[in-house]
Amino acid sequence: MRAMTPDTHRFPPTLALRALAVAALAWAPPGQAAPAAMPPADADTDLLLFLLAALFWVVAHVWTLLVVWAEARASGVQASAKTREAVHGQ
């Protein structure tokens, strides 16, 4: 087995892989060997995917803001406790 090449991060193609690809393409009907030039558009699916992406974006950003706020609040409480300690000499 040959080592991975650092520029592509994958194994170089081997003779067995090429033979398998040639056999699969020869066995498959011509319609399945090549993708369609333009897949059919489905407006409902596009809208659903857009809304799901928007929902994910909103949830991820609200969660991030919540975590940042909670950490700032927690570190503020710790900082004020340390400040009180320094002022009172404890």
C-alpha positions as CSV (number, residue, x, y, z in Angstrom):
1,M,0.0,0.0,0.0
2,R,1.4,3.4,-1.0
3,A,1.5,6.3,1.3
4,M,-0.8,9.3,1.1
5,T,0.5,12.3,-0.9
6,P,0.6,15.5,1.2
7,D,-0.8,17.8,-1.4
8,T,-4.0,15.8,-2.0
9,H,-4.5,14.1,1.4
10,R,-5.7,10.9,-0.3
11,F,-4.3,7.8,-1.8
12,P,-3.3,8.0,-5.4
13,P,-5.5,6.0,-7.8
14,T,-4.4,2.4,-8.2
15,L,-4.8,-0.1,-11.1
16,A,-7.5,-2.0,-9.1
17,L,-9.5,1.2,-8.6
18,R,-9.3,2.1,-12.2
19,A,-10.3,-1.4,-13.3
20,L,-13.3,-1.3,-10.9
21,A,-14.4,2.1,-12.2
22,V,-14.1,0.9,-15.8
23,A,-16.2,-2.2,-15.0
24,A,-18.8,-0.2,-13.2
25,L,-19.2,2.3,-16.1
26,A,-19.3,-0.5,-18.7
27,W,-22.0,-2.3,-16.7
28,A,-24.2,0.7,-16.0
29,P,-26.7,1.9,-18.7
30,P,-25.7,5.0,-20.5
31,G,-28.2,7.2,-18.7
32,Q,-26.7,6.4,-15.4
33,A,-23.1,6.9,-16.4
34,A,-23.3,10.6,-16.8
35,P,-25.3,13.1,-14.7
36,A,-28.1,15.1,-16.2
37,A,-27.0,18.5,-17.6
38,M,-29.5,20.4,-15.4
39,P,-31.4,18.7,-12.7
40,P,-35.1,19.5,-12.5
41,A,-35.9,22.4,-10.3
42,D,-38.4,22.0,-7.5
43,A,-39.4,25.4,-5.9
44,D,-41.0,23.8,-2.9
45,T,-37.9,21.8,-2.0
46,D,-35.7,24.9,-2.6
47,L,-37.9,27.0,-0.3
48,L,-37.8,24.2,2.4
49,L,-34.1,24.0,2.3
50,F,-33.7,27.7,2.4
51,L,-36.0,27.9,5.5
52,L,-34.1,25.1,7.2
53,A,-30.8,26.8,6.6
54,A,-32.2,30.1,7.9
55,L,-33.6,28.4,11.0
56,F,-30.2,26.7,11.6
57,W,-28.4,30.0,11.2
58,V,-30.7,31.8,13.7
59,V,-30.5,29.0,16.3
60,A,-26.7,28.8,16.0
61,H,-26.3,32.5,16.4
62,V,-28.7,32.9,19.3
63,W,-27.0,30.0,21.0
64,T,-23.6,31.6,20.5
65,L,-24.8,34.9,21.9
66,L,-26.4,33.1,24.9
67,V,-23.1,31.3,25.6
68,V,-21.0,34.5,25.3
69,W,-23.4,36.3,27.5
70,A,-23.4,33.6,30.2
71,E,-19.6,33.4,30.1
72,A,-19.3,37.2,30.4
73,R,-21.7,37.2,33.3
74,A,-19.9,34.4,35.1
75,S,-16.5,36.0,34.6
76,G,-17.9,39.4,35.7
77,V,-19.1,37.8,38.9
78,Q,-15.7,36.2,39.5
79,A,-13.9,39.5,38.7
80,S,-16.1,41.4,41.1
81,A,-15.5,38.8,43.8
82,K,-11.7,39.0,43.3
83,T,-12.0,42.8,43.4
84,R,-13.8,42.7,46.7
85,E,-11.2,40.3,48.0
86,A,-8.4,42.6,47.0
87,V,-10.1,45.7,48.5
88,H,-10.9,44.0,51.8
89,G,-7.5,42.3,52.0
90,Q,-8.8,38.7,52.4
